Amino acid sequence: MSNASIPMCPVCASVGGVGWLFRQFDRVPYALLALLLRFAVATVFWNSGMTKLADWNATLSLFADEYQVPLLPPELAANLALSIEVTAPVLLVLGLLTRAAALVLLGMTAVIEIFVYPQAWPTHIQWAAMLLVLLCRGAGSFSLDALIQRIWARSQEQSS
């Protein structure tokens, strides 16, 4: 989506090459931005999952003593968190079921923010912002989601 039809603010347009620079930024395809967002947020959760796997006893202790997610026994919460942290990042990197993976990670981020580390909201809002973009706009054209959509569209055209 391009902002070429939206007039640039007169101040920005009048300041030397700033207008030209902003027009170049407008030309960056969403697919590239989405790819970077997918990798960035996947890295955060993947690293957390790998840390859990590295010392499972320490992970269980953290969930029992520090995290204390309400309504879930610590062992179940730890297993659930690990499952999400090793599955969703892979889906994001592949661009497969991206919106579903983003929604699950957004839910996990909310749980972490509300129940575990509410003081870490500056970090969590960054994760949430990246995930919301992916949830609302999808994986972009450099993804398995886009490939599947193109194949599906072709098959629908051929069957019509």
DSSP file (Angstrom, degrees, kcal/mol; ACC not computed):
  #  RESIDUE AA STRUCTURE BP1 BP2  ACC     N-H-->O    O-->H-N    N-H-->O    O-->H-N    TCO  KAPPA ALPHA  PHI   PSI    X-CA   Y-CA   Z-CA
    1    1 A M              0   0    0      0, 0.0     2,-0.3     0, 0.0    29,-0.0   0.000 360.0 360.0 360.0 129.6    0.0    0.0    0.0
    2    2 A S        -     0   0    0      1,-0.1     3,-0.4    25,-0.0    25,-0.1  -0.801 360.0-151.2-109.5 147.9    1.5    3.3   -1.0
    3    3 A N    >   +     0   0    0     -2,-0.3     3,-1.5     1,-0.2    -1,-0.1   0.080  62.9 118.8 -97.8  22.2    0.8    6.7    0.4
    4    4 A A  T 3  S+     0   0    0      1,-0.3    -1,-0.2    22,-0.1     4,-0.1   0.804  73.0  53.2 -60.7 -29.7    1.5    8.4   -3.0
    5    5 A S  T 3  S+     0   0    0     -3,-0.4    -1,-0.3     2,-0.1    -2,-0.1   0.620  91.6  86.7 -81.8 -11.3   -2.0    9.8   -3.1
    6    6 A I  S <  S-     0   0    0     -3,-1.5    -3,-0.0     1,-0.0     2,-0.0  -0.785  85.9-122.0 -90.5 121.5   -1.6   11.4    0.3
    7    7 A P        -     0   0    0      0, 0.0     2,-0.2     0, 0.0    -2,-0.1  -0.343  26.7-117.6 -64.3 143.0   -0.1   14.9    0.1
    8    8 A M        -     0   0    0      1,-0.1    11,-0.0    -4,-0.1    -4,-0.0  -0.496  37.1 -92.3 -78.3 147.8    3.1   15.3    2.1
    9    9 A C     >  -     0   0    0     -2,-0.2     4,-2.4     1,-0.1     5,-0.2  -0.364  34.8-125.4 -59.4 137.8    3.2   17.8    4.9
   10   10 A P  H  > S+     0   0    0      0, 0.0     4,-1.6     0, 0.0    -1,-0.1   0.827 108.3  54.5 -58.4 -34.1    4.4   21.1    3.4
   11   11 A V  H  > S+     0   0    0      2,-0.2     4,-0.8     1,-0.2     3,-0.1   0.941 111.0  44.3 -65.8 -46.2    7.2   21.4    6.1
   12   12 A C  H >4 S+     0   0    0      1,-0.2     3,-0.7     2,-0.2     7,-0.6   0.904 113.4  51.3 -64.0 -41.2    8.6   18.0    5.2
   13   13 A A  H 3< S+     0   0    0     -4,-2.4    -1,-0.2     1,-0.2     6,-0.2   0.804 110.1  49.8 -66.5 -29.0    8.4   18.6    1.5
   14   14 A S  H 3< S+     0   0    0     -4,-1.6     2,-1.3    -5,-0.2    -1,-0.2   0.592  87.1  91.7 -88.4  -9.7   10.2   22.0    1.7
   15   15 A V  S X< S-     0   0    0     -4,-0.8     3,-2.5    -3,-0.7     4,-0.4  -0.686  96.7 -97.8 -92.8  90.4   13.1   20.7    3.8
   16   16 A G  T 3  S-     0   0    0     -2,-1.3     3,-0.5     1,-0.3     4,-0.3  -0.003  95.4 -10.6  43.3-126.0   15.8   19.7    1.2
   17   17 A G  T 3> S+     0   0    0      1,-0.2     4,-2.7     2,-0.1    -1,-0.3   0.322 107.3  99.1 -88.4   7.5   15.9   16.0    0.4
   18   18 A V  H <> S+     0   0    0     -3,-2.5     4,-2.8     1,-0.2     5,-0.2   0.918  83.1  50.4 -63.1 -42.4   13.5   15.0    3.2
   19   19 A G  H  > S+     0   0    0     -7,-0.6     4,-2.1    -3,-0.5    -1,-0.2   0.925 112.1  47.4 -59.7 -45.1   10.5   14.8    0.9
   20   20 A W  H  > S+     0   0    0     -4,-0.3     4,-1.7     2,-0.2    -2,-0.2   0.917 112.0  51.0 -61.3 -43.5   12.5   12.7   -1.5
   21   21 A L  H  X S+     0   0    0     -4,-2.7     4,-2.1     1,-0.2    -2,-0.2   0.920 109.3  49.6 -62.4 -44.6   13.7   10.4    1.4
   22   22 A F  H  X S+     0   0    0     -4,-2.8     4,-2.1     1,-0.2    -1,-0.2   0.887 108.0  54.2 -62.7 -38.1   10.1   10.0    2.6
   23   23 A R  H  X S+     0   0    0     -4,-2.1     4,-0.7     1,-0.2    -1,-0.2   0.861 107.4  51.4 -63.7 -34.4    8.9    9.0   -0.9
   24   24 A Q  H >< S+     0   0    0     -4,-1.7     3,-0.8     1,-0.2     4,-0.4   0.901 107.7  51.7 -68.1 -40.3   11.7    6.4   -1.0
   25   25 A F  H >< S+     0   0    0     -4,-2.1     3,-1.4     1,-0.2    -2,-0.2   0.885 103.9  58.5 -62.3 -37.1   10.5    5.0    2.4
   26   26 A D  H 3< S+     0   0    0     -4,-2.1    -1,-0.2     1,-0.3    -2,-0.2   0.759  99.9  59.4 -61.8 -23.7    6.9    4.8    0.9
   27   27 A R  T << S+     0   0    0     -3,-0.8    -1,-0.3    -4,-0.7    -2,-0.2   0.577  74.4 110.8 -84.6 -10.0    8.3    2.5   -1.8
   28   28 A V  S <  S-     0   0    0     -3,-1.4     2,-0.1    -4,-0.4    -3,-0.0  -0.518  75.6-120.2 -66.4 123.1    9.5   -0.1    0.6
   29   29 A P    >>  -     0   0    0      0, 0.0     4,-1.6     0, 0.0     3,-0.8  -0.352   6.1-129.3 -69.3 144.3    7.2   -3.1    0.0
   30   30 A Y  H 3> S+     0   0    0      1,-0.2     4,-3.4     2,-0.2     5,-0.3   0.859 106.2  67.3 -57.4 -35.7    5.1   -4.4    2.9
   31   31 A A  H 3> S+     0   0    0      1,-0.2     4,-1.9     2,-0.2    -1,-0.2   0.875 102.2  45.9 -55.3 -39.5    6.4   -7.9    2.1
   32   32 A L  H <> S+     0   0    0     -3,-0.8     4,-2.0     2,-0.2    -1,-0.2   0.919 113.9  47.6 -70.2 -43.8    9.9   -6.9    3.2
   33   33 A L  H  X S+     0   0    0     -4,-1.6     4,-2.5     1,-0.2    -2,-0.2   0.915 112.1  50.3 -62.8 -42.5    8.7   -5.1    6.3
   34   34 A A  H  X S+     0   0    0     -4,-3.4     4,-3.0     1,-0.2    -1,-0.2   0.891 107.3  54.4 -63.4 -39.5    6.5   -8.1    7.3
   35   35 A L  H  X S+     0   0    0     -4,-1.9     4,-2.2    -5,-0.3    -1,-0.2   0.930 110.4  46.2 -60.2 -45.3    9.5  -10.5    6.7
   36   36 A L  H  X S+     0   0    0     -4,-2.0     4,-2.6     2,-0.2    -2,-0.2   0.906 113.3  49.2 -63.8 -42.4   11.6   -8.4    9.2
   37   37 A L  H  X S+     0   0    0     -4,-2.5     4,-2.5     2,-0.2     5,-0.4   0.921 110.2  51.4 -62.8 -43.5    8.7   -8.3   11.7
   38   38 A R  H  X S+     0   0    0     -4,-3.0     4,-1.9     1,-0.2    -2,-0.2   0.924 113.9  43.2 -60.5 -45.0    8.2  -12.0   11.5
   39   39 A F  H  X S+     0   0    0     -4,-2.2     4,-2.1    -5,-0.2    -1,-0.2   0.898 113.5  52.1 -68.3 -40.3   11.9  -12.8   12.1
   40   40 A A  H  X S+     0   0    0     -4,-2.6     4,-1.3     1,-0.2    -2,-0.2   0.952 115.5  38.1 -62.8 -51.1   12.2  -10.2   14.9
   41   41 A V  H  X S+     0   0    0     -4,-2.5     4,-1.7     1,-0.2     5,-0.2   0.852 113.9  56.3 -72.9 -32.4    9.3  -11.4   16.9
   42   42 A A  H  X S+     0   0    0     -4,-1.9     4,-2.8    -5,-0.4     5,-0.2   0.899 103.9  55.2 -62.9 -39.0   10.0  -15.1   16.2
   43   43 A T  H  X S+     0   0    0     -4,-2.1     4,-2.4     1,-0.2     5,-0.2   0.899 104.6  53.1 -61.0 -42.0   13.5  -14.7   17.6
   44   44 A V  H  X S+     0   0    0     -4,-1.3     4,-1.5     1,-0.2    -1,-0.2   0.951 116.5  36.7 -59.0 -51.3   12.2  -13.4   20.9
   45   45 A F  H  X S+     0   0    0     -4,-1.7     4,-2.3     2,-0.2    -2,-0.2   0.866 114.9  54.4 -75.5 -35.6    9.9  -16.3   21.5
   46   46 A W  H  X S+     0   0    0     -4,-2.8     4,-2.6     2,-0.2     5,-0.2   0.940 108.5  49.8 -61.2 -46.7   12.2  -18.9   20.0
   47   47 A N  H  X S+     0   0    0     -4,-2.4     4,-2.0    -5,-0.2    -1,-0.2   0.883 109.7  51.5 -60.8 -38.2   15.1  -17.9   22.3
   48   48 A S  H  X S+     0   0    0     -4,-1.5     4,-2.0    -5,-0.2    -1,-0.2   0.914 110.2  48.9 -64.6 -42.2   12.7  -18.0   25.3
   49   49 A G  H  X S+     0   0    0     -4,-2.3     4,-2.3    36,-0.3    -2,-0.2   0.901 110.1  50.8 -63.2 -41.0   11.7  -21.6   24.4
   50   50 A M  H  X S+     0   0    0     -4,-2.6     4,-1.9     1,-0.2    -1,-0.2   0.862 108.0  53.2 -66.6 -34.5   15.3  -22.7   24.0
   51   51 A T  H  X S+     0   0    0     -4,-2.0     4,-1.0    -5,-0.2    -1,-0.2   0.908 108.7  49.9 -64.9 -41.4   16.1  -21.3   27.4
   52   52 A K  H >< S+     0   0    0     -4,-2.0     3,-0.6     1,-0.2     7,-0.3   0.926 112.1  47.6 -61.4 -44.5   13.3  -23.3   28.9
   53   53 A L  H >< S+     0   0    0     -4,-2.3     3,-0.6     1,-0.2    -1,-0.2   0.834 100.8  66.3 -65.9 -32.8   14.5  -26.4   27.1
   54   54 A A  H 3< S+     0   0    0     -4,-1.9    -1,-0.2     1,-0.3     2,-0.2   0.835 122.2  12.5 -61.4 -33.7   18.1  -25.9   28.3
   55   55 A D  T <X  +     0   0    0     -4,-1.0     4,-2.1    -3,-0.6    -1,-0.3  -0.653  67.5 176.0-146.1  85.0   17.2  -26.4   31.9
   56   56 A W  H <> S+     0   0    0     -3,-0.6     4,-2.6     1,-0.2     5,-0.2   0.839  81.5  55.8 -62.9 -35.1   13.7  -27.9   32.3
   57   57 A N  H  > S+     0   0    0      2,-0.2     4,-2.1     1,-0.2    -1,-0.2   0.911 108.9  47.3 -64.2 -41.2   14.0  -28.2   36.1
   58   58 A A  H  > S+     0   0    0      2,-0.2     4,-2.5    -3,-0.2    -2,-0.2   0.884 110.7  53.5 -64.8 -37.6   14.8  -24.5   36.4
   59   59 A T  H  X S+     0   0    0     -4,-2.1     4,-2.4    -7,-0.3    -2,-0.2   0.933 108.4  48.2 -61.8 -46.9   11.8  -23.8   34.1
   60   60 A L  H  X S+     0   0    0     -4,-2.6     4,-1.9     1,-0.2    -1,-0.2   0.888 111.1  51.4 -62.3 -38.7    9.5  -25.7   36.3
   61   61 A S  H  X S+     0   0    0     -4,-2.1     4,-3.1     2,-0.2     5,-0.5   0.915 108.8  51.0 -64.1 -42.5   10.8  -23.9   39.4
   62   62 A L  H  X>S+     0   0    0     -4,-2.5     5,-2.9     1,-0.2     4,-1.9   0.924 111.5  47.0 -60.3 -44.6   10.2  -20.5   37.7
   63   63 A F  I  <>S+     0   0    0     -4,-2.4     5,-1.2     3,-0.2     6,-0.3   0.841 117.5  43.7 -67.9 -31.4    6.7  -21.4   36.8
   64   64 A A  I  <5S+     0   0    0     -4,-1.9    -2,-0.2    -5,-0.2    -1,-0.2   0.891 129.4  21.7 -77.7 -40.5    6.0  -22.7   40.3
   65   65 A D  I  <5S+     0   0    0     -4,-3.1    -3,-0.2    -5,-0.2    -2,-0.2   0.842 134.1  18.3-101.2 -38.8    7.7  -19.9   42.3
   66   66 A E  I  <5S+     0   0    0     -4,-1.9    -3,-0.2    -5,-0.5    -4,-0.1   0.879 122.7  41.2-105.4 -49.9    7.9  -16.8   40.1
   67   67 A Y  I   < +     0   0    0     -5,-2.9    -4,-0.2     2,-0.1    -3,-0.1   0.941  67.9 176.1 -71.6 -48.1    5.5  -16.8   37.2
   68   68 A Q      < -     0   0    0     -5,-1.2    -4,-0.1    -6,-0.4    -5,-0.1   0.892  16.7-158.7  42.2  62.0    2.5  -18.3   39.0
   69   69 A V    >   -     0   0    0     -6,-0.3     3,-1.0     1,-0.1    -1,-0.2  -0.537  23.7-113.2 -67.1 128.0    0.1  -18.1   36.0
   70   70 A P  T 3  S+     0   0    0      0, 0.0    -1,-0.1     0, 0.0    45,-0.0  -0.297  90.0  12.0 -68.2 149.7   -3.4  -18.2   37.5
   71   71 A L  T 3  S+     0   0    0      1,-0.1    -2,-0.0    -3,-0.1    -3,-0.0   0.266 108.7  90.7  73.5  -9.1   -5.8  -21.2   36.9
   72   72 A L  S <  S-     0   0    0     -3,-1.0    -1,-0.1     4,-0.0    -3,-0.1  -0.955  79.0-119.5-119.5 134.5   -3.0  -23.4   35.5
   73   73 A P     >  -     0   0    0      0, 0.0     4,-2.7     0, 0.0     3,-0.3  -0.412  34.5-113.9 -61.9 146.0   -0.8  -25.8   37.4
   74   74 A P  H  > S+     0   0    0      0, 0.0     4,-2.5     0, 0.0     5,-0.2   0.862 114.5  51.4 -53.5 -41.5    2.9  -24.8   36.9
   75   75 A E  H  > S+     0   0    0      2,-0.2     4,-2.3     1,-0.2     5,-0.2   0.908 112.3  46.0 -65.5 -40.8    3.8  -27.9   34.9
   76   76 A L  H  > S+     0   0    0     -3,-0.3     4,-2.7     2,-0.2     5,-0.2   0.921 113.1  49.9 -66.1 -43.7    0.9  -27.4   32.5
   77   77 A A  H  X S+     0   0    0     -4,-2.7     4,-2.6     2,-0.2    -2,-0.2   0.903 111.5  49.2 -61.0 -41.7    1.7  -23.7   32.1
   78   78 A A  H  X S+     0   0    0     -4,-2.5     4,-2.6    -5,-0.2    -1,-0.2   0.923 113.1  46.1 -64.7 -44.7    5.4  -24.5   31.5
   79   79 A N  H  X S+     0   0    0     -4,-2.3     4,-2.5     2,-0.2    -2,-0.2   0.896 113.5  49.3 -65.4 -39.9    4.6  -27.1   28.8
   80   80 A L  H  X S+     0   0    0     -4,-2.7     4,-2.4     2,-0.2     5,-0.2   0.935 112.0  47.9 -63.9 -46.8    2.0  -24.8   27.2
   81   81 A A  H  X S+     0   0    0     -4,-2.6     4,-2.7     1,-0.2    -2,-0.2   0.927 113.0  48.5 -60.3 -45.8    4.5  -21.9   27.1
   82   82 A L  H  X S+     0   0    0     -4,-2.6     4,-1.6     2,-0.2     5,-0.3   0.926 110.1  51.7 -61.6 -44.7    7.2  -24.2   25.7
   83   83 A S  H  X S+     0   0    0     -4,-2.5     4,-1.4     1,-0.2     5,-0.3   0.917 113.5  44.1 -58.3 -44.5    4.9  -25.6   23.0
   84   84 A I  H  X S+     0   0    0     -4,-2.4     4,-2.0     1,-0.2    -1,-0.2   0.911 111.9  53.5 -65.6 -42.5    3.9  -22.1   21.9
   85   85 A E  H  < S+     0   0    0     -4,-2.7   -36,-0.3     1,-0.2    -1,-0.2   0.688 115.3  38.4 -73.2 -17.8    7.5  -20.8   21.9
   86   86 A V  H  < S+     0   0    0     -4,-1.6     4,-0.3    -3,-0.3    -1,-0.2   0.634 123.2  40.2-102.4 -16.6    8.8  -23.6   19.7
   87   87 A T  H  X S+     0   0    0     -4,-1.4     4,-2.1    -5,-0.3     3,-0.3   0.904 110.4  50.1 -94.2 -54.4    5.8  -23.8   17.3
   88   88 A A  H  X S+     0   0    0     -4,-2.0     4,-2.6    -5,-0.3     5,-0.2   0.876 107.9  53.3 -59.5 -42.0    4.7  -20.2   16.7
   89   89 A P  H  > S+     0   0    0      0, 0.0     4,-2.6     0, 0.0    -1,-0.2   0.894 108.3  50.9 -61.6 -36.9    8.1  -18.8   15.8
   90   90 A V  H  > S+     0   0    0     -3,-0.3     4,-2.3    -4,-0.3    -2,-0.2   0.930 110.8  48.9 -64.0 -43.7    8.6  -21.6   13.2
   91   91 A L  H  X>S+     0   0    0     -4,-2.1     5,-2.5     1,-0.2     4,-1.4   0.910 111.8  49.7 -61.0 -41.9    5.2  -20.7   11.7
   92   92 A L  H  <5S+     0   0    0     -4,-2.6    -2,-0.2     2,-0.2    -1,-0.2   0.929 110.0  49.4 -63.5 -45.3    6.1  -17.0   11.6
   93   93 A V  H  <5S+     0   0    0     -4,-2.6    -1,-0.2     1,-0.2    -2,-0.2   0.907 116.2  42.9 -61.6 -41.2    9.5  -17.6    9.9
   94   94 A L  H  <5S-     0   0    0     -4,-2.3    50,-1.9    -5,-0.2    -1,-0.2   0.709 107.5-127.9 -74.6 -19.9    7.8  -19.8    7.3
   95   95 A G  T  <5 +     0   0    0     -4,-1.4    50,-2.9     1,-0.3     2,-0.5   0.881  60.5 143.7  70.3  37.8    4.9  -17.4    7.0
   96   96 A L  S   <S-     0   0    0     -5,-2.5    -1,-0.3    48,-0.2     5,-0.1  -0.947  74.0  -9.7-115.2 126.3    2.5  -20.2    7.5
   97   97 A L  S  > S+     0   0    0     -2,-0.5     4,-2.7    -3,-0.1     5,-0.2   0.903  85.7 165.5  53.0  41.9   -0.7  -19.6    9.5
   98   98 A T  H  >  +     0   0    0     -3,-0.3     4,-2.9     1,-0.2     5,-0.2   0.892  66.0  49.0 -59.8 -45.9    0.9  -16.3   10.3
   99   99 A R  H  > S+     0   0    0      1,-0.2     4,-2.3     2,-0.2    -1,-0.2   0.903 112.8  48.0 -65.3 -39.4   -2.2  -14.6   11.6
  100  100 A A  H  > S+     0   0    0      2,-0.2     4,-2.4     1,-0.2    -2,-0.2   0.929 113.5  47.7 -64.3 -45.0   -3.1  -17.5   13.9
  101  101 A A  H  X S+     0   0    0     -4,-2.7     4,-2.5     1,-0.2     5,-0.2   0.906 112.1  50.0 -63.0 -41.5    0.5  -17.7   15.2
  102  102 A A  H  X S+     0   0    0     -4,-2.9     4,-2.4    -5,-0.2    -1,-0.2   0.902 110.1  50.6 -64.1 -40.4    0.5  -13.9   15.8
  103  103 A L  H  X S+     0   0    0     -4,-2.3     4,-2.2    -5,-0.2    -2,-0.2   0.917 111.0  48.2 -63.7 -43.5   -2.8  -14.1   17.7
  104  104 A V  H  X S+     0   0    0     -4,-2.4     4,-2.3     1,-0.2    -2,-0.2   0.928 114.1  46.1 -62.8 -45.2   -1.5  -16.9   19.9
  105  105 A L  H  X S+     0   0    0     -4,-2.5     4,-2.6     2,-0.2    -1,-0.2   0.842 110.0  54.3 -68.0 -32.6    1.7  -15.0   20.7
  106  106 A L  H  X S+     0   0    0     -4,-2.4     4,-2.2    -5,-0.2    -1,-0.2   0.909 109.3  48.4 -65.4 -40.8   -0.3  -11.8   21.3
  107  107 A G  H  X S+     0   0    0     -4,-2.2     4,-2.2     2,-0.2    -2,-0.2   0.910 111.9  49.1 -63.0 -42.3   -2.4  -13.8   23.8
  108  108 A M  H  X S+     0   0    0     -4,-2.3     4,-2.6     1,-0.2    -2,-0.2   0.907 109.5  52.1 -63.6 -41.7    0.8  -15.1   25.4
  109  109 A T  H  X S+     0   0    0     -4,-2.6     4,-2.7     1,-0.2    -1,-0.2   0.903 108.7  51.2 -60.6 -41.3    2.2  -11.6   25.6
  110  110 A A  H  X S+     0   0    0     -4,-2.2     4,-3.0     2,-0.2     5,-0.3   0.912 109.9  49.1 -63.0 -42.9   -1.0  -10.4   27.3
  111  111 A V  H  X>S+     0   0    0     -4,-2.2     4,-2.7     2,-0.2     5,-0.8   0.928 112.7  47.8 -62.3 -44.8   -0.7  -13.2   29.9
  112  112 A I  I  X>S+     0   0    0     -4,-2.6     5,-3.2     3,-0.2     4,-1.3   0.928 115.7  45.1 -61.2 -44.6    2.9  -12.3   30.5
  113  113 A E  I  <5S+     0   0    0     -4,-2.7    -2,-0.2    -5,-0.2    -1,-0.2   0.929 120.5  37.5 -65.5 -46.3    2.1   -8.6   30.8
  114  114 A I  I  <5S+     0   0    0     -4,-3.0    -2,-0.2    -5,-0.2    -3,-0.2   0.915 132.4  19.0 -75.5 -44.0   -0.9   -9.0   33.1
  115  115 A F  I  <5S+     0   0    0     -4,-2.7    -3,-0.2    -5,-0.3    -2,-0.2   0.711 130.0  28.0-105.7 -22.6    0.1  -11.9   35.3
  116  116 A V  I  <<S+     0   0    0     -4,-1.3    -3,-0.2    -5,-0.8    -4,-0.1   0.871 128.2   7.2-109.6 -59.3    3.8  -12.3   35.3
  117  117 A Y    > < +     0   0    0     -5,-3.2     3,-1.7     1,-0.1    -2,-0.1  -0.586  58.8 161.0-130.3  70.9    5.8   -9.1   34.5
  118  118 A P  G >  S+     0   0    0      0, 0.0     3,-0.9     0, 0.0    -1,-0.1   0.780  76.3  62.5 -63.7 -24.3    3.5   -6.1   34.5
  119  119 A Q  G 3  S+     0   0    0      1,-0.2    -6,-0.1    -3,-0.1    -2,-0.0   0.599  89.9  69.8 -75.4  -9.5    6.4   -3.8   34.9
  120  120 A A  G X>  +     0   0    0     -3,-1.7     4,-2.1     1,-0.2     3,-1.0   0.069  59.6 125.5 -94.8  24.6    7.9   -4.9   31.6
  121  121 A W  H <>  +     0   0    0     -3,-0.9     4,-2.7     1,-0.2     5,-0.2   0.794  62.6  64.1 -58.3 -31.1    5.2   -3.2   29.6
  122  122 A P  H 3> S+     0   0    0      0, 0.0     4,-0.8     0, 0.0    -1,-0.2   0.903 110.5  39.1 -61.3 -35.9    7.8   -1.2   27.4
  123  123 A T  H <> S+     0   0    0     -3,-1.0     4,-1.9     2,-0.2     3,-0.4   0.913 115.9  51.2 -74.2 -44.2    9.1   -4.5   26.0
  124  124 A H  H  X S+     0   0    0     -4,-2.1     4,-2.8     1,-0.2     5,-0.2   0.842 105.0  55.9 -66.0 -33.1    5.7   -6.2   25.8
  125  125 A I  H  X S+     0   0    0     -4,-2.7     4,-2.2     2,-0.2    -1,-0.2   0.831 105.8  52.9 -69.6 -29.5    4.2   -3.2   23.9
  126  126 A Q  H  X S+     0   0    0     -4,-0.8     4,-2.1    -3,-0.4    -2,-0.2   0.936 111.4  45.1 -67.1 -46.1    6.9   -3.6   21.3
  127  127 A W  H  X S+     0   0    0     -4,-1.9     4,-2.7     1,-0.2     5,-0.2   0.943 113.7  50.5 -59.9 -46.5    6.1   -7.3   20.9
  128  128 A A  H  X S+     0   0    0     -4,-2.8     4,-2.8     1,-0.2    -1,-0.2   0.890 108.3  52.3 -60.9 -40.8    2.4   -6.5   20.7
  129  129 A A  H  X S+     0   0    0     -4,-2.2     4,-1.9     2,-0.2    -1,-0.2   0.935 111.9  45.3 -62.4 -45.9    2.9   -3.8   18.1
  130  130 A M  H  X S+     0   0    0     -4,-2.1     4,-1.9     1,-0.2    -2,-0.2   0.928 115.5  47.4 -62.2 -44.5    4.8   -6.2   15.8
  131  131 A L  H  X S+     0   0    0     -4,-2.7     4,-2.7     1,-0.2    -2,-0.2   0.868 108.6  54.5 -67.2 -36.7    2.3   -9.0   16.4
  132  132 A L  H  X S+     0   0    0     -4,-2.8     4,-2.8     2,-0.2     5,-0.3   0.891 106.3  51.7 -65.1 -39.0   -0.6   -6.6   15.7
  133  133 A V  H  X S+     0   0    0     -4,-1.9     4,-2.8     2,-0.2     5,-0.4   0.944 113.4  44.6 -60.8 -46.3    0.8   -5.6   12.4
  134  134 A L  H  X S+     0   0    0     -4,-1.9     4,-1.8     1,-0.2    -2,-0.2   0.884 114.3  49.6 -66.2 -38.3    1.2   -9.3   11.4
  135  135 A L  H  < S+     0   0    0     -4,-2.7    -2,-0.2     1,-0.2    -1,-0.2   0.917 119.1  37.3 -65.1 -43.6   -2.3  -10.1   12.7
  136  136 A C  H  < S+     0   0    0     -4,-2.8    -2,-0.2    -5,-0.2    -1,-0.2   0.845 131.5  25.3 -80.3 -35.0   -3.9   -7.2   10.8
  137  137 A R  H  < S-     0   0    0     -4,-2.8     3,-0.3    -5,-0.3    -3,-0.2   0.608  99.4-136.4-109.1 -15.1   -1.9   -7.3    7.6
  138  138 A G     <  -     0   0    0     -4,-1.8    -1,-0.2    -5,-0.4    -2,-0.1  -0.322  41.2 -51.1  87.9-172.8   -0.7  -10.9    7.3
  139  139 A A  S    S-     0   0    0      1,-0.2     3,-0.3   -44,-0.1    -1,-0.2   0.638  74.9-126.9 -80.6 -16.9    2.6  -12.3    6.4
  140  140 A G        -     0   0    0     -3,-0.3     6,-0.4     1,-0.2    -1,-0.2  -0.274  41.6 -60.2  88.0 176.8    3.2  -10.5    3.1
  141  141 A S  S    S+     0   0    0      1,-0.2     2,-1.2     5,-0.1    -1,-0.2   0.647 121.7  74.2 -78.1 -14.3    4.0  -12.0   -0.2
  142  142 A F  S    S+     0   0    0     -3,-0.3     2,-0.3  -111,-0.1    -1,-0.2  -0.508  87.4  87.2 -92.3  66.0    7.2  -13.6    0.9
  143  143 A S  S  > S-     0   0    0     -2,-1.2     4,-1.8     1,-0.1   -48,-0.2  -0.985  85.7-115.1-156.7 160.3    5.4  -16.4    2.8
  144  144 A L  H  > S+     0   0    0    -50,-1.9     4,-2.9    -2,-0.3     5,-0.2   0.822 115.2  62.1 -68.7 -31.4    3.8  -19.8    2.5
  145  145 A D  H  > S+     0   0    0    -50,-2.9     4,-2.3     1,-0.2    -1,-0.2   0.940 106.4  44.4 -56.6 -47.6    0.5  -18.1    3.3
  146  146 A A  H  > S+     0   0    0     -6,-0.4     4,-2.5   -51,-0.2    -2,-0.2   0.894 113.1  51.2 -66.1 -40.6    0.8  -16.0    0.1
  147  147 A L  H  X S+     0   0    0     -4,-1.8     4,-2.5     2,-0.2    -2,-0.2   0.937 111.5  47.0 -62.2 -46.6    1.9  -19.1   -1.9
  148  148 A I  H  X S+     0   0    0     -4,-2.9     4,-2.7     1,-0.2    -2,-0.2   0.902 111.6  51.8 -61.8 -40.9   -1.0  -21.1   -0.7
  149  149 A Q  H  X S+     0   0    0     -4,-2.3     4,-2.5    -5,-0.2    -1,-0.2   0.906 110.1  48.5 -63.8 -41.2   -3.4  -18.2   -1.4
  150  150 A R  H  X S+     0   0    0     -4,-2.5     4,-2.3     2,-0.2    -2,-0.2   0.920 113.1  47.4 -64.9 -43.2   -2.0  -17.9   -5.0
  151  151 A I  H  X S+     0   0    0     -4,-2.5     4,-2.3     2,-0.2    -2,-0.2   0.920 113.1  49.1 -63.0 -43.7   -2.4  -21.7   -5.6
  152  152 A W  H  X S+     0   0    0     -4,-2.7     4,-2.1     2,-0.2    -2,-0.2   0.916 110.6  50.2 -61.8 -44.5   -5.9  -21.6   -4.2
  153  153 A A  H  X S+     0   0    0     -4,-2.5     4,-2.2     1,-0.2    -1,-0.2   0.911 110.9  49.4 -62.3 -42.8   -6.9  -18.7   -6.3
  154  154 A R  H  X S+     0   0    0     -4,-2.3     4,-2.3     1,-0.2    -1,-0.2   0.905 110.3  50.1 -62.1 -41.8   -5.5  -20.4   -9.5
  155  155 A S  H  X S+     0   0    0     -4,-2.3     4,-1.6     1,-0.2    -1,-0.2   0.865 110.8  49.8 -67.0 -33.8   -7.4  -23.6   -8.7
  156  156 A Q  H  X S+     0   0    0     -4,-2.1     4,-0.7     2,-0.2    -1,-0.2   0.875 110.4  50.2 -70.1 -37.4  -10.6  -21.6   -8.2
  157  157 A E  H >< S+     0   0    0     -4,-2.2     3,-0.6     1,-0.2    -2,-0.2   0.902 111.2  48.8 -65.7 -41.3  -10.1  -19.8  -11.5
  158  158 A Q  H 3< S+     0   0    0     -4,-2.3    -1,-0.2     1,-0.2    -2,-0.2   0.830 110.0  51.1 -69.5 -31.8   -9.6  -23.1  -13.3
  159  159 A S  H 3<        0   0    0     -4,-1.6    -1,-0.2     1,-0.2    -2,-0.2   0.626 360.0 360.0 -82.2 -11.1  -12.7  -24.7  -11.8
  160  160 A S    <<        0   0    0     -4,-0.7    -1,-0.2    -3,-0.6    -2,-0.2   0.466 360.0 360.0 -84.8 360.0  -14.9  -21.7  -12.8
